[in-house]
Amino acid sequence: MEELEGMIERAVDIAFKDDKFYFKCYNYLKDSKATRAFTRKFIDSQTAGGLALTISDLDAYIKGGSDPEHQMLREAYGYLGKPRARKIRKYLYSILEGAWMYEKERKPGRKKRSK
């Protein structure tokens, strides 16, 4: 678990600093043959919660506003600019989405056939 959380934290740092979006959570979980319990533990972890909070902050920054909360977000994320903030937000969401998708895929029972 610590390895995954460390990789995600490094990926977030690289995304904000260098605009590079290398880490794909779904591929990592699939390649490491992670269990559903492991994936569920990550989804409930503080790292995933921090990602969700950052996504929420970026959403509010992108939406904009003039109240004190939005002014604080402008100070925190203003250096990014809105187009770059949208790209980073999309990337962070893809990390969580990959974990959700993998966890759903690992549900016990028969797989539904695709037509």
Biopython code that builds the backbone (N, CA, C, O; Angstrom):
import numpy as np
from Bio.PDB.StructureBuilder import StructureBuilder

atoms = [
    (1, "MET", "N", (0.833, -1.189, 0.000)),
    (1, "MET", "CA", (0.000, 0.000, 0.000)),
    (1, "MET", "C", (0.877, 1.252, 0.000)),
    (1, "MET", "O", (0.604, 2.208, -0.725)),
    (2, "GLU", "N", (1.929, 1.240, 0.814)),
    (2, "GLU", "CA", (2.795, 2.414, 0.907)),
    (2, "GLU", "C", (3.465, 2.719, -0.427)),
    (2, "GLU", "O", (3.676, 3.880, -0.775)),
    (3, "GLU", "N", (3.800, 1.653, -1.177)),
    (3, "GLU", "CA", (4.438, 1.846, -2.478)),
    (3, "GLU", "C", (3.489, 2.571, -3.437)),
    (3, "GLU", "O", (3.890, 3.511, -4.125)),
    (4, "LEU", "N", (2.240, 2.130, -3.476)),
    (4, "LEU", "CA", (1.242, 2.757, -4.348)),
    (4, "LEU", "C", (1.015, 4.209, -3.952)),
    (4, "LEU", "O", (0.986, 5.092, -4.809)),
    (5, "GLU", "N", (0.855, 4.456, -2.653)),
    (5, "GLU", "CA", (0.628, 5.825, -2.190)),
    (5, "GLU", "C", (1.815, 6.719, -2.508)),
    (5, "GLU", "O", (1.638, 7.876, -2.887)),
    (6, "GLY", "N", (3.024, 6.192, -2.356)),
    (6, "GLY", "CA", (4.221, 6.965, -2.704)),
    (6, "GLY", "C", (4.274, 7.294, -4.180)),
    (6, "GLY", "O", (4.621, 8.412, -4.562)),
    (7, "MET", "N", (3.930, 6.321, -5.012)),
    (7, "MET", "CA", (3.925, 6.554, -6.464)),
    (7, "MET", "C", (2.899, 7.621, -6.840)),
    (7, "MET", "O", (3.162, 8.474, -7.687)),
    (8, "ILE", "N", (1.745, 7.567, -6.212)),
    (8, "ILE", "CA", (0.700, 8.547, -6.520)),
    (8, "ILE", "C", (1.123, 9.936, -6.072)),
    (8, "ILE", "O", (0.911, 10.910, -6.794)),
    (9, "GLU", "N", (1.716, 10.039, -4.898)),
    (9, "GLU", "CA", (2.173, 11.346, -4.420)),
    (9, "GLU", "C", (3.257, 11.922, -5.331)),
    (9, "GLU", "O", (3.271, 13.123, -5.601)),
    (10, "ARG", "N", (4.162, 11.068, -5.804)),
    (10, "ARG", "CA", (5.189, 11.532, -6.761)),
    (10, "ARG", "C", (4.543, 11.951, -8.079)),
    (10, "ARG", "O", (4.933, 12.955, -8.674)),
    (11, "ALA", "N", (3.549, 11.174, -8.535)),
    (11, "ALA", "CA", (2.864, 11.494, -9.791)),
    (11, "ALA", "C", (2.160, 12.843, -9.699)),
    (11, "ALA", "O", (2.172, 13.620, -10.653)),
    (12, "VAL", "N", (1.548, 13.119, -8.552)),
    (12, "VAL", "CA", (0.859, 14.402, -8.361)),
    (12, "VAL", "C", (1.879, 15.540, -8.356)),
    (12, "VAL", "O", (1.653, 16.582, -8.972)),
    (13, "ASP", "N", (2.991, 15.344, -7.667)),
    (13, "ASP", "CA", (4.042, 16.372, -7.648)),
    (13, "ASP", "C", (4.554, 16.660, -9.057)),
    (13, "ASP", "O", (4.728, 17.820, -9.432)),
    (14, "ILE", "N", (4.796, 15.606, -9.837)),
    (14, "ILE", "CA", (5.298, 15.776, -11.206)),
    (14, "ILE", "C", (4.251, 16.464, -12.077)),
    (14, "ILE", "O", (4.592, 17.289, -12.925)),
    (15, "ALA", "N", (2.980, 16.129, -11.870)),
    (15, "ALA", "CA", (1.906, 16.753, -12.652)),
    (15, "ALA", "C", (1.865, 18.254, -12.389)),
    (15, "ALA", "O", (1.769, 19.043, -13.329)),
    (16, "PHE", "N", (1.937, 18.656, -11.127)),
    (16, "PHE", "CA", (1.879, 20.079, -10.797)),
    (16, "PHE", "C", (3.152, 20.809, -11.216)),
    (16, "PHE", "O", (3.093, 21.950, -11.673)),
    (17, "LYS", "N", (4.300, 20.155, -11.063)),
    (17, "LYS", "CA", (5.576, 20.823, -11.324)),
    (17, "LYS", "C", (5.956, 20.833, -12.806)),
    (17, "LYS", "O", (6.339, 21.870, -13.347)),
    (18, "ASP", "N", (5.846, 19.664, -13.463)),
    (18, "ASP", "CA", (6.375, 19.524, -14.825)),
    (18, "ASP", "C", (5.328, 19.286, -15.902)),
    (18, "ASP", "O", (5.677, 19.137, -17.073)),
    (19, "ASP", "N", (4.044, 19.247, -15.530)),
    (19, "ASP", "CA", (2.981, 18.948, -16.501)),
    (19, "ASP", "C", (3.189, 17.610, -17.205)),
    (19, "ASP", "O", (2.928, 17.487, -18.401)),
    (20, "LYS", "N", (3.655, 16.621, -16.468)),
    (20, "LYS", "CA", (3.844, 15.282, -17.036)),
    (20, "LYS", "C", (2.897, 14.343, -16.307)),
    (20, "LYS", "O", (2.811, 14.353, -15.079)),
    (21, "PHE", "N", (2.186, 13.531, -17.084)),
    (21, "PHE", "CA", (1.112, 12.699, -16.549)),
    (21, "PHE", "C", (1.382, 11.228, -16.884)),
    (21, "PHE", "O", (0.733, 10.652, -17.757)),
    (22, "TYR", "N", (2.338, 10.636, -16.185)),
    (22, "TYR", "CA", (2.798, 9.286, -16.513)),
    (22, "TYR", "C", (2.009, 8.168, -15.844)),
    (22, "TYR", "O", (1.785, 7.124, -16.456)),
    (23, "PHE", "N", (1.589, 8.365, -14.619)),
    (23, "PHE", "CA", (1.046, 7.271, -13.819)),
    (23, "PHE", "C", (-0.392, 6.944, -14.209)),
    (23, "PHE", "O", (-1.253, 7.821, -14.262)),
    (24, "LYS", "N", (-0.628, 5.680, -14.477)),
    (24, "LYS", "CA", (-1.977, 5.180, -14.771)),
    (24, "LYS", "C", (-2.318, 4.156, -13.700)),
    (24, "LYS", "O", (-1.774, 3.052, -13.697)),
    (25, "CYS", "N", (-3.197, 4.510, -12.812)),
    (25, "CYS", "CA", (-3.531, 3.677, -11.652)),
    (25, "CYS", "C", (-4.103, 2.322, -12.071)),
    (25, "CYS", "O", (-3.715, 1.290, -11.522)),
    (26, "TYR", "N", (-5.008, 2.318, -13.025)),
    (26, "TYR", "CA", (-5.622, 1.064, -13.467)),
    (26, "TYR", "C", (-4.553, 0.094, -13.963)),
    (26, "TYR", "O", (-4.551, -1.079, -13.590)),
    (27, "ASN", "N", (-3.638, 0.593, -14.811)),
    (27, "ASN", "CA", (-2.583, -0.274, -15.348)),
    (27, "ASN", "C", (-1.682, -0.802, -14.237)),
    (27, "ASN", "O", (-1.278, -1.964, -14.262)),
    (28, "TYR", "N", (-1.368, 0.044, -13.268)),
    (28, "TYR", "CA", (-0.522, -0.382, -12.155)),
    (28, "TYR", "C", (-1.199, -1.494, -11.366)),
    (28, "TYR", "O", (-0.578, -2.512, -11.064)),
    (29, "LEU", "N", (-2.467, -1.301, -11.034)),
    (29, "LEU", "CA", (-3.191, -2.304, -10.259)),
    (29, "LEU", "C", (-3.324, -3.614, -11.029)),
    (29, "LEU", "O", (-3.197, -4.697, -10.456)),
    (30, "LYS", "N", (-3.578, -3.508, -12.315)),
    (30, "LYS", "CA", (-3.736, -4.706, -13.145)),
    (30, "LYS", "C", (-2.408, -5.448, -13.271)),
    (30, "LYS", "O", (-2.364, -6.670, -13.125)),
    (31, "ASP", "N", (-1.335, -4.723, -13.540)),
    (31, "ASP", "CA", (-0.021, -5.348, -13.705)),
    (31, "ASP", "C", (0.489, -5.971, -12.413)),
    (31, "ASP", "O", (1.186, -6.985, -12.445)),
    (32, "SER", "N", (0.148, -5.374, -11.283)),
    (32, "SER", "CA", (0.602, -5.919, -10.003)),
    (32, "SER", "C", (-0.376, -6.962, -9.456)),
    (32, "SER", "O", (-0.171, -7.509, -8.373)),
    (33, "LYS", "N", (-1.434, -7.228, -10.214)),
    (33, "LYS", "CA", (-2.456, -8.205, -9.833)),
    (33, "LYS", "C", (-2.966, -7.946, -8.415)),
    (33, "LYS", "O", (-3.048, -8.851, -7.585)),
    (34, "ALA", "N", (-3.298, -6.708, -8.172)),
    (34, "ALA", "CA", (-3.795, -6.297, -6.855)),
    (34, "ALA", "C", (-5.145, -6.949, -6.573)),
    (34, "ALA", "O", (-5.941, -7.182, -7.482)),
    (35, "THR", "N", (-5.380, -7.231, -5.332)),
    (35, "THR", "CA", (-6.658, -7.821, -4.940)),
    (35, "THR", "C", (-7.710, -6.720, -4.807)),
    (35, "THR", "O", (-7.398, -5.530, -4.767)),
    (36, "ARG", "N", (-8.947, -7.154, -4.742)),
    (36, "ARG", "CA", (-10.034, -6.191, -4.564)),
    (36, "ARG", "C", (-9.929, -5.531, -3.186)),
    (36, "ARG", "O", (-10.213, -4.342, -3.037)),
    (37, "ALA", "N", (-9.520, -6.310, -2.186)),
    (37, "ALA", "CA", (-9.379, -5.763, -0.837)),
    (37, "ALA", "C", (-8.289, -4.683, -0.797)),
    (37, "ALA", "O", (-8.456, -3.649, -0.150)),
    (38, "PHE", "N", (-7.189, -4.930, -1.485)),
    (38, "PHE", "CA", (-6.101, -3.948, -1.555)),
    (38, "PHE", "C", (-6.597, -2.666, -2.219)),
    (38, "PHE", "O", (-6.330, -1.563, -1.741)),
    (39, "THR", "N", (-7.316, -2.824, -3.314)),
    (39, "THR", "CA", (-7.844, -1.670, -4.043)),
    (39, "THR", "C", (-8.845, -0.906, -3.192)),
    (39, "THR", "O", (-8.838, 0.324, -3.169)),
    (40, "ARG", "N", (-9.701, -1.632, -2.495)),
    (40, "ARG", "CA", (-10.684, -1.003, -1.602)),
    (40, "ARG", "C", (-9.972, -0.226, -0.488)),
    (40, "ARG", "O", (-10.391, 0.870, -0.114)),
    (41, "LYS", "N", (-8.898, -0.806, 0.030)),
    (41, "LYS", "CA", (-8.119, -0.150, 1.090)),
    (41, "LYS", "C", (-7.519, 1.159, 0.573)),
    (41, "LYS", "O", (-7.498, 2.162, 1.285)),
    (42, "PHE", "N", (-7.026, 1.142, -0.682)),
    (42, "PHE", "CA", (-6.499, 2.375, -1.265)),
    (42, "PHE", "C", (-7.606, 3.406, -1.446)),
    (42, "PHE", "O", (-7.417, 4.578, -1.122)),
    (43, "ILE", "N", (-8.744, 2.987, -1.955)),
    (43, "ILE", "CA", (-9.851, 3.913, -2.205)),
    (43, "ILE", "C", (-10.289, 4.595, -0.907)),
    (43, "ILE", "O", (-10.698, 5.757, -0.917)),
    (44, "ASP", "N", (-10.202, 3.870, 0.203)),
    (44, "ASP", "CA", (-10.581, 4.429, 1.499)),
    (44, "ASP", "C", (-9.430, 5.137, 2.217)),
    (44, "ASP", "O", (-9.615, 5.649, 3.321)),
    (45, "SER", "N", (-8.254, 5.171, 1.607)),
    (45, "SER", "CA", (-7.066, 5.727, 2.265)),
    (45, "SER", "C", (-7.065, 7.260, 2.276)),
    (45, "SER", "O", (-7.843, 7.908, 1.576)),
    (46, "GLN", "N", (-6.175, 7.808, 3.085)),
    (46, "GLN", "CA", (-6.015, 9.259, 3.160)),
    (46, "GLN", "C", (-5.469, 9.822, 1.849)),
    (46, "GLN", "O", (-5.787, 10.953, 1.481)),
    (47, "THR", "N", (-4.654, 9.046, 1.147)),
    (47, "THR", "CA", (-4.106, 9.517, -0.127)),
    (47, "THR", "C", (-5.226, 9.750, -1.135)),
    (47, "THR", "O", (-5.265, 10.790, -1.794)),
    (48, "ALA", "N", (-6.133, 8.788, -1.255)),
    (48, "ALA", "CA", (-7.273, 8.939, -2.173)),
    (48, "ALA", "C", (-8.165, 10.088, -1.713)),
    (48, "ALA", "O", (-8.682, 10.840, -2.539)),
    (49, "GLY", "N", (-8.347, 10.225, -0.412)),
    (49, "GLY", "CA", (-9.136, 11.337, 0.119)),
    (49, "GLY", "C", (-8.500, 12.676, -0.191)),
    (49, "GLY", "O", (-9.196, 13.642, -0.504)),
    (50, "GLY", "N", (-7.175, 12.738, -0.106)),
    (50, "GLY", "CA", (-6.448, 13.967, -0.454)),
    (50, "GLY", "C", (-6.590, 14.303, -1.926)),
    (50, "GLY", "O", (-6.734, 15.467, -2.299)),
    (51, "LEU", "N", (-6.548, 13.259, -2.773)),
    (51, "LEU", "CA", (-6.758, 13.478, -4.211)),
    (51, "LEU", "C", (-8.146, 14.056, -4.461)),
    (51, "LEU", "O", (-8.304, 15.008, -5.226)),
    (52, "ALA", "N", (-9.145, 13.477, -3.813)),
    (52, "ALA", "CA", (-10.522, 13.951, -3.981)),
    (52, "ALA", "C", (-10.654, 15.403, -3.521)),
    (52, "ALA", "O", (-11.352, 16.196, -4.153)),
    (53, "LEU", "N", (-9.992, 15.744, -2.437)),
    (53, "LEU", "CA", (-10.033, 17.111, -1.927)),
    (53, "LEU", "C", (-9.352, 18.085, -2.901)),
    (53, "LEU", "O", (-9.851, 19.184, -3.141)),
    (54, "THR", "N", (-8.218, 17.670, -3.451)),
    (54, "THR", "CA", (-7.516, 18.512, -4.432)),
    (54, "THR", "C", (-8.377, 18.702, -5.673)),
    (54, "THR", "O", (-8.442, 19.801, -6.224)),
    (55, "ILE", "N", (-9.035, 17.639, -6.114)),
    (55, "ILE", "CA", (-9.931, 17.735, -7.275)),
    (55, "ILE", "C", (-11.051, 18.728, -6.977)),
    (55, "ILE", "O", (-11.395, 19.555, -7.822)),
    (56, "SER", "N", (-11.610, 18.645, -5.793)),
    (56, "SER", "CA", (-12.677, 19.561, -5.390)),
    (56, "SER", "C", (-12.187, 21.011, -5.377)),
    (56, "SER", "O", (-12.882, 21.914, -5.842)),
    (57, "ASP", "N", (-10.992, 21.219, -4.845)),
    (57, "ASP", "CA", (-10.408, 22.570, -4.828)),
    (57, "ASP", "C", (-10.187, 23.088, -6.249)),
    (57, "ASP", "O", (-10.482, 24.246, -6.546)),
    (58, "LEU", "N", (-9.664, 22.221, -7.126)),
    (58, "LEU", "CA", (-9.432, 22.642, -8.513)),
    (58, "LEU", "C", (-10.748, 22.949, -9.217)),
    (58, "LEU", "O", (-10.827, 23.893, -10.003)),
    (59, "ASP", "N", (-11.786, 22.152, -8.938)),
    (59, "ASP", "CA", (-13.109, 22.430, -9.511)),
    (59, "ASP", "C", (-13.583, 23.824, -9.104)),
    (59, "ASP", "O", (-14.056, 24.598, -9.936)),
    (60, "ALA", "N", (-13.450, 24.133, -7.812)),
    (60, "ALA", "CA", (-13.891, 25.444, -7.315)),
    (60, "ALA", "C", (-13.043, 26.563, -7.913)),
    (60, "ALA", "O", (-13.567, 27.627, -8.243)),
    (61, "TYR", "N", (-11.739, 26.333, -8.056)),
    (61, "TYR", "CA", (-10.858, 27.340, -8.660)),
    (61, "TYR", "C", (-11.250, 27.591, -10.116)),
    (61, "TYR", "O", (-11.314, 28.737, -10.561)),
    (62, "ILE", "N", (-11.511, 26.516, -10.850)),
    (62, "ILE", "CA", (-11.870, 26.635, -12.268)),
    (62, "ILE", "C", (-13.207, 27.352, -12.417)),
    (62, "ILE", "O", (-13.373, 28.191, -13.303)),
    (63, "LYS", "N", (-14.158, 27.020, -11.550)),
    (63, "LYS", "CA", (-15.471, 27.659, -11.608)),
    (63, "LYS", "C", (-15.361, 29.151, -11.297)),
    (63, "LYS", "O", (-16.006, 29.978, -11.940)),
    (64, "GLY", "N", (-14.538, 29.481, -10.307)),
    (64, "GLY", "CA", (-14.327, 30.889, -9.958)),
    (64, "GLY", "C", (-15.403, 31.429, -9.042)),
    (64, "GLY", "O", (-16.384, 30.751, -8.735)),
    (65, "GLY", "N", (-15.201, 32.650, -8.617)),
    (65, "GLY", "CA", (-16.125, 33.306, -7.708)),
    (65, "GLY", "C", (-15.413, 34.441, -6.996)),
    (65, "GLY", "O", (-14.201, 34.607, -7.138)),
    (66, "SER", "N", (-16.162, 35.221, -6.232)),
    (66, "SER", "CA", (-15.547, 36.378, -5.579)),
    (66, "SER", "C", (-15.609, 36.299, -4.054)),
    (66, "SER", "O", (-15.179, 37.229, -3.372)),
    (67, "ASP", "N", (-16.134, 35.211, -3.518)),
    (67, "ASP", "CA", (-16.182, 35.087, -2.059)),
    (67, "ASP", "C", (-14.779, 34.770, -1.507)),
    (67, "ASP", "O", (-13.880, 34.437, -2.279)),
    (68, "PRO", "N", (-14.588, 34.869, -0.204)),
    (68, "PRO", "CA", (-13.259, 34.651, 0.393)),
    (68, "PRO", "C", (-12.655, 33.272, 0.094)),
    (68, "PRO", "O", (-11.441, 33.144, -0.063)),
    (69, "GLU", "N", (-13.506, 32.246, 0.017)),
    (69, "GLU", "CA", (-12.983, 30.903, -0.273)),
    (69, "GLU", "C", (-12.356, 30.853, -1.669)),
    (69, "GLU", "O", (-11.274, 30.293, -1.842)),
    (70, "HIS", "N", (-13.025, 31.433, -2.660)),
    (70, "HIS", "CA", (-12.488, 31.434, -4.018)),
    (70, "HIS", "C", (-11.237, 32.301, -4.118)),
    (70, "HIS", "O", (-10.330, 31.988, -4.890)),
    (71, "GLN", "N", (-11.178, 33.374, -3.355)),
    (71, "GLN", "CA", (-9.975, 34.206, -3.351)),
    (71, "GLN", "C", (-8.797, 33.406, -2.813)),
    (71, "GLN", "O", (-7.685, 33.505, -3.331)),
    (72, "MET", "N", (-9.040, 32.615, -1.779)),
    (72, "MET", "CA", (-7.986, 31.778, -1.221)),
    (72, "MET", "C", (-7.532, 30.729, -2.248)),
    (72, "MET", "O", (-6.336, 30.464, -2.373)),
    (73, "LEU", "N", (-8.471, 30.140, -2.973)),
    (73, "LEU", "CA", (-8.128, 29.163, -4.005)),
    (73, "LEU", "C", (-7.361, 29.814, -5.153)),
    (73, "LEU", "O", (-6.457, 29.204, -5.724)),
    (74, "ARG", "N", (-7.723, 31.060, -5.495)),
    (74, "ARG", "CA", (-6.988, 31.788, -6.533)),
    (74, "ARG", "C", (-5.541, 32.008, -6.120)),
    (74, "ARG", "O", (-4.627, 31.914, -6.939)),
    (75, "GLU", "N", (-5.340, 32.305, -4.824)),
    (75, "GLU", "CA", (-3.976, 32.477, -4.328)),
    (75, "GLU", "C", (-3.211, 31.156, -4.379)),
    (75, "GLU", "O", (-2.026, 31.135, -4.712)),
    (76, "ALA", "N", (-3.885, 30.057, -4.051)),
    (76, "ALA", "CA", (-3.230, 28.758, -4.010)),
    (76, "ALA", "C", (-2.935, 28.203, -5.404)),
    (76, "ALA", "O", (-1.850, 27.673, -5.643)),
    (77, "TYR", "N", (-3.888, 28.320, -6.316)),
    (77, "TYR", "CA", (-3.752, 27.691, -7.635)),
    (77, "TYR", "C", (-3.647, 28.687, -8.782)),
    (77, "TYR", "O", (-3.603, 28.279, -9.942)),
    (78, "GLY", "N", (-3.608, 29.962, -8.491)),
    (78, "GLY", "CA", (-3.592, 30.977, -9.537)),
    (78, "GLY", "C", (-2.409, 30.882, -10.484)),
    (78, "GLY", "O", (-2.509, 31.264, -11.649)),
    (79, "TYR", "N", (-1.283, 30.370, -9.984)),
    (79, "TYR", "CA", (-0.086, 30.257, -10.826)),
    (79, "TYR", "C", (-0.275, 29.245, -11.955)),
    (79, "TYR", "O", (0.448, 29.278, -12.950)),
    (80, "LEU", "N", (-1.258, 28.337, -11.797)),
    (80, "LEU", "CA", (-1.486, 27.315, -12.815)),
    (80, "LEU", "C", (-2.160, 27.872, -14.060)),
    (80, "LEU", "O", (-1.806, 27.513, -15.183)),
    (81, "GLY", "N", (-3.117, 28.736, -13.856)),
    (81, "GLY", "CA", (-3.976, 29.146, -14.967)),
    (81, "GLY", "C", (-5.059, 28.096, -15.136)),
    (81, "GLY", "O", (-4.848, 26.926, -14.819)),
    (82, "LYS", "N", (-6.204, 28.503, -15.628)),
    (82, "LYS", "CA", (-7.337, 27.581, -15.690)),
    (82, "LYS", "C", (-7.162, 26.431, -16.688)),
    (82, "LYS", "O", (-7.554, 25.309, -16.368)),
    (83, "PRO", "N", (-6.593, 26.650, -17.879)),
    (83, "PRO", "CA", (-6.429, 25.509, -18.783)),
    (83, "PRO", "C", (-5.537, 24.407, -18.192)),
    (83, "PRO", "O", (-5.840, 23.220, -18.315)),
    (84, "ARG", "N", (-4.454, 24.808, -17.561)),
    (84, "ARG", "CA", (-3.541, 23.846, -16.944)),
    (84, "ARG", "C", (-4.208, 23.180, -15.732)),
    (84, "ARG", "O", (-4.020, 21.986, -15.499)),
    (85, "ALA", "N", (-4.971, 23.938, -14.977)),
    (85, "ALA", "CA", (-5.693, 23.387, -13.830)),
    (85, "ALA", "C", (-6.696, 22.334, -14.298)),
    (85, "ALA", "O", (-6.881, 21.318, -13.628)),
    (86, "ARG", "N", (-7.346, 22.566, -15.441)),
    (86, "ARG", "CA", (-8.285, 21.580, -15.982)),
    (86, "ARG", "C", (-7.573, 20.277, -16.346)),
    (86, "ARG", "O", (-8.083, 19.190, -16.075)),
    (87, "LYS", "N", (-6.389, 20.391, -16.961)),
    (87, "LYS", "CA", (-5.621, 19.200, -17.330)),
    (87, "LYS", "C", (-5.210, 18.411, -16.101)),
    (87, "LYS", "O", (-5.328, 17.186, -16.078)),
    (88, "ILE", "N", (-4.731, 19.101, -15.088)),
    (88, "ILE", "CA", (-4.287, 18.431, -13.864)),
    (88, "ILE", "C", (-5.471, 17.794, -13.158)),
    (88, "ILE", "O", (-5.367, 16.673, -12.660)),
    (89, "ARG", "N", (-6.595, 18.496, -13.110)),
    (89, "ARG", "CA", (-7.797, 17.962, -12.479)),
    (89, "ARG", "C", (-8.246, 16.684, -13.182)),
    (89, "ARG", "O", (-8.602, 15.703, -12.530)),
    (90, "LYS", "N", (-8.227, 16.701, -14.508)),
    (90, "LYS", "CA", (-8.628, 15.530, -15.286)),
    (90, "LYS", "C", (-7.698, 14.347, -14.997)),
    (90, "LYS", "O", (-8.152, 13.209, -14.880)),
    (91, "TYR", "N", (-6.408, 14.621, -14.885)),
    (91, "TYR", "CA", (-5.423, 13.577, -14.592)),
    (91, "TYR", "C", (-5.636, 12.991, -13.195)),
    (91, "TYR", "O", (-5.630, 11.771, -13.030)),
    (92, "LEU", "N", (-5.822, 13.841, -12.198)),
    (92, "LEU", "CA", (-6.037, 13.368, -10.839)),
    (92, "LEU", "C", (-7.302, 12.523, -10.756)),
    (92, "LEU", "O", (-7.337, 11.501, -10.070)),
    (93, "TYR", "N", (-8.337, 12.963, -11.462)),
    (93, "TYR", "CA", (-9.581, 12.196, -11.473)),
    (93, "TYR", "C", (-9.376, 10.839, -12.143)),
    (93, "TYR", "O", (-9.976, 9.845, -11.732)),
    (94, "SER", "N", (-8.528, 10.794, -13.176)),
    (94, "SER", "CA", (-8.277, 9.525, -13.865)),
    (94, "SER", "C", (-7.589, 8.519, -12.943)),
    (94, "SER", "O", (-7.782, 7.313, -13.093)),
    (95, "ILE", "N", (-6.795, 9.001, -11.999)),
    (95, "ILE", "CA", (-6.158, 8.099, -11.034)),
    (95, "ILE", "C", (-7.228, 7.436, -10.161)),
    (95, "ILE", "O", (-7.227, 6.217, -9.990)),
    (96, "LEU", "N", (-8.141, 8.244, -9.613)),
    (96, "LEU", "CA", (-9.213, 7.688, -8.795)),
    (96, "LEU", "C", (-10.143, 6.798, -9.622)),
    (96, "LEU", "O", (-10.566, 5.733, -9.173)),
    (97, "GLU", "N", (-10.446, 7.249, -10.820)),
    (97, "GLU", "CA", (-11.345, 6.491, -11.691)),
    (97, "GLU", "C", (-10.758, 5.120, -12.021)),
    (97, "GLU", "O", (-11.484, 4.127, -12.075)),
    (98, "GLY", "N", (-9.442, 5.067, -12.243)),
    (98, "GLY", "CA", (-8.775, 3.801, -12.514)),
    (98, "GLY", "C", (-8.912, 2.834, -11.350)),
    (98, "GLY", "O", (-9.140, 1.641, -11.551)),
    (99, "ALA", "N", (-8.773, 3.345, -10.133)),
    (99, "ALA", "CA", (-8.933, 2.496, -8.942)),
    (99, "ALA", "C", (-10.372, 2.008, -8.826)),
    (99, "ALA", "O", (-10.603, 0.837, -8.524)),
    (100, "TRP", "N", (-11.337, 2.886, -9.061)),
    (100, "TRP", "CA", (-12.748, 2.495, -8.984)),
    (100, "TRP", "C", (-13.070, 1.429, -10.026)),
    (100, "TRP", "O", (-13.765, 0.454, -9.738)),
    (101, "MET", "N", (-12.556, 1.627, -11.245)),
    (101, "MET", "CA", (-12.810, 0.689, -12.330)),
    (101, "MET", "C", (-12.222, -0.688, -12.010)),
    (101, "MET", "O", (-12.877, -1.713, -12.198)),
    (102, "TYR", "N", (-10.984, -0.696, -11.526)),
    (102, "TYR", "CA", (-10.325, -1.962, -11.210)),
    (102, "TYR", "C", (-11.060, -2.675, -10.076)),
    (102, "TYR", "O", (-11.241, -3.892, -10.118)),
    (103, "GLU", "N", (-11.480, -1.919, -9.069)),
    (103, "GLU", "CA", (-12.188, -2.517, -7.939)),
    (103, "GLU", "C", (-13.503, -3.136, -8.413)),
    (103, "GLU", "O", (-13.871, -4.225, -7.973)),
    (104, "LYS", "N", (-14.201, -2.454, -9.296)),
    (104, "LYS", "CA", (-15.466, -2.966, -9.825)),
    (104, "LYS", "C", (-15.228, -4.228, -10.662)),
    (104, "LYS", "O", (-16.008, -5.180, -10.615)),
    (105, "GLU", "N", (-14.142, -4.210, -11.423)),
    (105, "GLU", "CA", (-13.797, -5.339, -12.283)),
    (105, "GLU", "C", (-13.456, -6.589, -11.469)),
    (105, "GLU", "O", (-13.676, -7.712, -11.925)),
    (106, "ARG", "N", (-12.926, -6.392, -10.279)),
    (106, "ARG", "CA", (-12.498, -7.503, -9.432)),
    (106, "ARG", "C", (-13.622, -8.064, -8.552)),
    (106, "ARG", "O", (-13.368, -8.876, -7.662)),
    (107, "LYS", "N", (-14.851, -7.636, -8.799)),
    (107, "LYS", "CA", (-15.976, -8.161, -8.015)),
    (107, "LYS", "C", (-16.051, -9.669, -8.198)),
    (107, "LYS", "O", (-15.861, -10.182, -9.300)),
    (108, "PRO", "N", (-16.329, -10.370, -7.107)),
    (108, "PRO", "CA", (-16.454, -11.824, -7.250)),
    (108, "PRO", "C", (-17.721, -12.190, -8.023)),
    (108, "PRO", "O", (-18.685, -11.425, -8.061)),
    (109, "GLY", "N", (-17.698, -13.342, -8.621)),
    (109, "GLY", "CA", (-18.855, -13.810, -9.382)),
    (109, "GLY", "C", (-18.557, -13.865, -10.861)),
    (109, "GLY", "O", (-17.449, -13.563, -11.305)),
    (110, "ARG", "N", (-19.542, -14.248, -11.594)),
    (110, "ARG", "CA", (-19.378, -14.371, -13.040)),
    (110, "ARG", "C", (-19.336, -13.004, -13.702)),
    (110, "ARG", "O", (-19.998, -12.058, -13.274)),
    (111, "LYS", "N", (-18.556, -12.931, -14.734)),
    (111, "LYS", "CA", (-18.446, -11.685, -15.505)),
    (111, "LYS", "C", (-19.606, -11.620, -16.499)),
    (111, "LYS", "O", (-20.026, -12.640, -17.045)),
    (112, "LYS", "N", (-20.109, -10.425, -16.722)),
    (112, "LYS", "CA", (-21.168, -10.242, -17.705)),
    (112, "LYS", "C", (-20.558, -10.317, -19.096)),
    (112, "LYS", "O", (-19.486, -9.767, -19.344)),
    (113, "ARG", "N", (-21.238, -10.992, -19.988)),
    (113, "ARG", "CA", (-20.739, -11.115, -21.346)),
    (113, "ARG", "C", (-21.042, -9.849, -22.112)),
    (113, "ARG", "O", (-22.110, -9.258, -21.957)),
    (114, "SER", "N", (-20.102, -9.435, -22.938)),
    (114, "SER", "CA", (-20.358, -8.286, -23.807)),
    (114, "SER", "C", (-20.852, -8.813, -25.143)),
    (114, "SER", "O", (-20.382, -9.839, -25.635)),
    (115, "LYS", "N", (-21.797, -8.104, -25.716)),
    (115, "LYS", "CA", (-22.408, -8.568, -26.965)),
    (115, "LYS", "C", (-21.720, -7.991, -28.159)),
    (115, "LYS", "O", (-22.107, -8.277, -29.292)),
]
sb = StructureBuilder()
sb.init_structure("model")
sb.init_model(0)
sb.init_chain("A")
sb.init_seg("    ")
for serial, (resi, resn, name, xyz) in enumerate(atoms, 1):
    if name == "N":
        sb.init_residue(resn, " ", resi, " ")
    sb.init_atom(name, np.array(xyz, "f"), 0.0, 1.0, " ", f" {name:<3s}", serial, name[0])
structure = sb.get_structure()
